[in-house]
Amino acid sequence: MPQHTPADTSKVAQRGPAGAIRPNRRAFLAATAGAGMALVVRPARATPTSMAVAIRRVVGDAQPTPGKVRLNLPPLVENGNTVAMTVSVESPMTPKDYVKAIHVFAEQNPLPNVVSVQLGPRAGTAEISTRIRLADTQTVIAICEMSDGSFWSDTVNVIITLGACLEDS
Amino acid sequence: MAARTLINVPKRAKRGKIIAIKTLISHPMENGFRHNNIGVLIPRDIITSFVCTYNGEEIFRATLHPAIAANPFFTFHTVATDSGTIAFRWTGDNGFTTEANADITVE
């Protein structure tokens, strides 16, 4: 079989049975493949903006200051379906100075909210643990609200090898 | 509709001491973003709220979102003040409610 050079393949492709000019097959395939890729539906994702909106709903006009909170997450997670998370806050937990609430947000999950916890002076120590889902490698933020109305935050970057399933499993 | 729970509260504690409470409940926490094998969205079915009371007084409340892993697990702390009952209550979608109790003796 003779080898076609790029020049003569285009010549062959453009000559139809009746001699009419047809679109180049290679160009057509390239164009439709691109269109098909564009139609792939991506799962819903929280964006940094929607996370900012969710945080704003909690803190109002206040600006959380980094510090006091410690968000403990493994830096490298194999399975995003269960990620052990511990949040602890430096606080004497007295009736005058205690942690009112702890909120956790994830940037790349379908919904930015992860968990909200209400505490009181009776807690003794402001430390909670739970297991969360993370859809992708992302930034997780813990924000705590003190009894004096101040907000403190901690941010952790987590690398996820296998994300929590959004599609069928 | 009740689910299996696992509660870990110390049976006895010294007055004024901080105790750790661990709770686990069996629940799929279906997040509402997954599709089944024929492409139909599986409706959300999660626990939305978990409340813990110590002799009737609320000491811990959590609002859960779909990002909480299946079989929600919580560890939190409280000061052992009096002997009595620590009660736990989970509520969720589709009328899900489960309650559990643990007794504690404070000396």
Boltz contact constraints between the chains, C-beta under 6 A:
constraints:
  - contact:
      token1: [A, 82]
      token2: [B, 69]
      max_distance: 6.0
  - contact:
      token1: [A, 109]
      token2: [B, 67]
      max_distance: 6.0
  - contact:
      token1: [A, 110]
      token2: [B, 33]
      max_distance: 6.0
  - contact:
      token1: [A, 111]
      token2: [B, 65]
      max_distance: 6.0
  - contact:
      token1: [A, 113]
      token2: [B, 65]
      max_distance: 6.0
  - contact:
      token1: [A, 114]
      token2: [B, 65]
      max_distance: 6.0
  - contact:
      token1: [A, 114]
      token2: [B, 67]
      max_distance: 6.0
  - contact:
      token1: [A, 116]
      token2: [B, 63]
      max_distance: 6.0
  - contact:
      token1: [A, 117]
      token2: [B, 62]
      max_distance: 6.0
  - contact:
      token1: [A, 118]
      token2: [B, 61]
      max_distance: 6.0
  - contact:
      token1: [A, 122]
      token2: [B, 59]
      max_distance: 6.0
  - contact:
      token1: [A, 122]
      token2: [B, 78]
      max_distance: 6.0
  - contact:
      token1: [A, 122]
      token2: [B, 79]
      max_distance: 6.0
  - contact:
      token1: [A, 123]
      token2: [B, 77]
      max_distance: 6.0
  - contact:
      token1: [A, 123]
      token2: [B, 78]
      max_distance: 6.0
  - contact:
      token1: [A, 124]
      token2: [B, 18]
      max_distance: 6.0
  - contact:
      token1: [A, 124]
      token2: [B, 77]
      max_distance: 6.0
  - contact:
      token1: [A, 124]
      token2: [B, 79]
      max_distance: 6.0
  - contact:
      token1: [A, 125]
      token2: [B, 18]
      max_distance: 6.0
  - contact:
      token1: [A, 125]
      token2: [B, 77]
      max_distance: 6.0
  - contact:
      token1: [A, 128]
      token2: [B, 76]
      max_distance: 6.0
  - contact:
      token1: [A, 129]
      token2: [B, 75]
      max_distance: 6.0
  - contact:
      token1: [A, 130]
      token2: [B, 73]
      max_distance: 6.0
  - contact:
      token1: [A, 130]
      token2: [B, 74]
      max_distance: 6.0
  - contact:
      token1: [A, 131]
      token2: [B, 69]
      max_distance: 6.0
  - contact:
      token1: [A, 131]
      token2: [B, 73]
      max_distance: 6.0
  - contact:
      token1: [A, 132]
      token2: [B, 67]
      max_distance: 6.0
  - contact:
      token1: [A, 132]
      token2: [B, 68]
      max_distance: 6.0
  - contact:
      token1: [A, 132]
      token2: [B, 69]
      max_distance: 6.0
  - contact:
      token1: [A, 133]
      token2: [B, 67]
      max_distance: 6.0
  - contact:
      token1: [A, 133]
      token2: [B, 69]
      max_distance: 6.0
  - contact:
      token1: [A, 166]
      token2: [B, 33]
      max_distance: 6.0
  - contact:
      token1: [A, 168]
      token2: [B, 35]
      max_distance: 6.0
